[in-house]
Amino acid sequence: MTKVHEQTLLEKLRNLPPERVAEVEDFVDFLAHRLADERRLTEAAGQLATAALTRVWDNPGDADYDRL
């Protein structure tokens, strides 16, 4: 986040009543959790794909290509 973005966001937060600031905080927490979930899902999908594709990648028929 740039300093300008940060300052603009802080100014907007300062103008909100406390109950709205609490809503913003809850929403930011939600976004952070969702981002973490997306990262875990992407990592898990990569691990599953690697496990599944290992059988395709590691086979005697492709040994000549492996040496390239």
N, C-alpha and C positions, 0 to 999 in steps of 0.2 A: 504494500500500500504506500502510495506517495504521501509526502508530508501535506500536500494540498488536500488530498482525499481525507487524510486523517483529521486535519483541522476542520474541514467542512462537516464531516461526520460528528466530531465532538461538539461543534456549534449547534448542530441539529439536536443532539442529545441534551445539551444544556437547556434548550427551549422546551423540552418535553416535561410534563408533570411526572412525579415519581412513579406512579402506577404504569405509565407508558414506558418509562425507562426499564421497569421490571419486565414488561412484555418484550422489549427489544433484547434484553439479556437472555430471556427464555428462547427467543428465536435464534439468536447467535449460538446458544448452546445446541439447539436442534440442528442447525447447519453444521456445526463442528462434528456432532455425532454422525450425521448423515455422510459427511465427507470421510470420516473414519470407517464407516460401514462400507462405503464404496471402495475405499482402498483395500480393505480386507477381502471384499468380494473379487476385486480385480486380481489380487495376489492368489486367492484360492483358485480362480479360473485358470490362471497361468500355471499353477502347479498341476492342476488336473490335465490341462492340455499337454504339458511336458510329459507327464506320465503316459498319457495315451499316445502321443506322437513318438515316444522313444522307440516303440515297437516298429514304427514306420521308418524312423531315421537309422536305427541300428539293426541292419539286416545284412546278411552276406552278399546279397545282390548289389548293394550300394558300396561295397568295400572299395572298389576302384575309385569311386567319386570321393570317398573319404580321404584318399591319399593325395588328392589334388590340392 
